[in-house]
């Protein structure tokens, strides 16, 4: 067996520990928000859906075989890097 391969640990449904943590956190936050709102079912779904969708996006969704949270970190690093104006005068 090759020893140079880095394989991620799969716990359940093809997801690793961090994937399942983001998914569970999004679902728990969505459930908590749905219980905290004392309005109609439609309002509860509207309040809870961003948290559940965020958990799915950060935990399960992949773009080009990379998790979306990796793309989010890369975008944040790109946006927060120092900008330097380089002119051609010597």
N, C-alpha and C positions, 0 to 999 in steps of 0.2 A: 504494500500500500504506500503511495507517495506521501511523504511527510511534509512537503512544502506547501500543501494546499490549506488555505484558511477557510474552513467551513463553519457557518453559523449554526448554533444549536437550535433545533426545531422542537418546540414544546407541544403545540397543538395546532391543527389546521394549517400547517406549513408556516406558522408564525413563531418568531422568537420571543424572548422574555420582554424586550422593550416594546415590540409590536403589541403584544397582549396587554402590557401595562397602559399604553396610550389608548387602546381600544376600551379597556375596562374603565379607565378614568373618564373618558368621554361619555360612556354609557351611564356611569354612576352620577356624574354631574348633570346629565340630561334628566335622569330619573328624579334627582333631588329637586331640580328646578321645576319639573312637571308637578311634583307633589307640593311645592311651595306656592304655586299659583292656584288661587281658588276660583278660577273662571271656567268657562266652557272647555270642552275637549280640544277644540280647534286652537284656542289661545294657548293651552298647555303644550300642544304639539309645536306651535310656532316658537314658544319660549325654549323648549328642550331641544329642538332640532339642530341649532348651531353647535351645541356641545357634542351631540352624537355624531354629526357630520365631521366635526373637527377630530374626534377620536378615530373615526374611520379613515380620514385623510392622513393623519399622522401615524396611524398604526398599520393599516392594511394597504392603502393605495400605493402603487409603485409606478414610476415613470422611467422607462429605459432601464429596467431591472434595478433601480435604486429607490429606496423609500422616499416619499415626498418630504419627510422631515429633513433628509439630507439636502434636498434641493432648497428647502427653506433656509437652512443654515448657510448654504453657499450664497444665496441671494442676500441674506443679511450681512455676511462678510463683505460681499461686493459693494453693497450700499454704504457700509460704514467705514470703508477704507479711506485713508487720507488722500485728498486730491492735491496734486502738485502741478502747477502750470509750468511747462517747459517751453521756453522760447528758443528760437534758432540764432539769436544774436550772440556773438563771441567777443 
